[in-house]
Amino acid sequence: MPFVKVYIHCVWSTKNRFPYLDSIELRQKVWQHIRENAVQKGIFIDFINGYADHCHCLISLGVDQNIQKIMQLIKGESSFWINKNGLTKAKFEWQDEYFAVSVSESIIDKVRDYIKNQEEHHKKKTFQEEYDEFIDKYGFKKVNDK
């Protein structure tokens, strides 16, 4: 049996960054559901949190898992569940795109703290500002960049 530990910090937003998840109670309910559903699918979520218009998730990839499939399972099932249970006023959707970056074991606690403190963090900074920082920090190209 192979031993694998690959941490991935994933971030994705709601469709058009609409603040569907507009209360702490709703967010906690959604994050808990995502965590429970992930367990059923053999996905290990180390930490999850977010804000009204996005989600951060620290995942440890299993030996036979890939980022695309995990994102598809987490986002697809959770949006279905949110809509099935009528948790938002309008039809809920996640944006198709997402960030996914590897995380070194040496900074795992720093990433957990960052994810844990989303409520405080977004009192000072919008998701767009956070998004732009991720783009710059990790050297991603924006769609309009050449």
WOWO-V763939 format. One record per residue. N is the residue number from 1. OMEGA is omega in whole degrees, 0 to 359 (none if undefined). Layout:
# WOWO-V763939
N & OMEGA
N & OMEGA
This chain:
# WOWO-V763939
1 & 179
2 & 175
3 & 184
4 & 173
5 & 180
6 & 180
7 & 178
8 & 174
9 & 181
10 & 178
11 & 176
12 & 184
13 & 172
14 & 180
15 & 182
16 & 180
17 & 178
18 & 183
19 & 179
20 & 187
21 & 196
22 & 174
23 & 179
24 & 181
25 & 179
26 & 179
27 & 180
28 & 178
29 & 181
30 & 181
31 & 179
32 & 178
33 & 179
34 & 179
35 & 181
36 & 179
37 & 179
38 & 179
39 & 180
40 & 182
41 & 179
42 & 178
43 & 181
44 & 175
45 & 179
46 & 182
47 & 178
48 & 176
49 & 178
50 & 182
51 & 187
52 & 187
53 & 179
54 & 182
55 & 172
56 & 181
57 & 174
58 & 187
59 & 171
60 & 183
61 & 173
62 & 185
63 & 183
64 & 182
65 & 172
66 & 187
67 & 183
68 & 182
69 & 179
70 & 179
71 & 179
72 & 181
73 & 183
74 & 184
75 & 183
76 & 182
77 & 183
78 & 178
79 & 176
80 & 182
81 & 179
82 & 180
83 & 180
84 & 182
85 & 177
86 & 185
87 & 178
88 & 182
89 & 179
90 & 178
91 & 183
92 & 174
93 & 169
94 & 173
95 & 179
96 & 186
97 & 178
98 & 170
99 & 171
100 & 179
101 & 177
102 & 182
103 & 177
104 & 177
105 & 184
106 & 180
107 & 184
108 & 180
109 & 178
110 & 179
111 & 177
112 & 179
113 & 179
114 & 180
115 & 181
116 & 187
117 & 182
118 & 181
119 & 179
120 & 182
121 & 185
122 & 167
123 & 183
124 & 189
125 & 178
126 & 176
127 & 178
128 & 177
129 & 177
130 & 178
131 & 180
132 & 177
133 & 177
134 & 180
135 & 182
136 & 185
137 & 185
138 & 174
139 & 176
140 & 175
141 & 173
142 & 183
143 & 182
144 & 179
145 & 177
146 & none
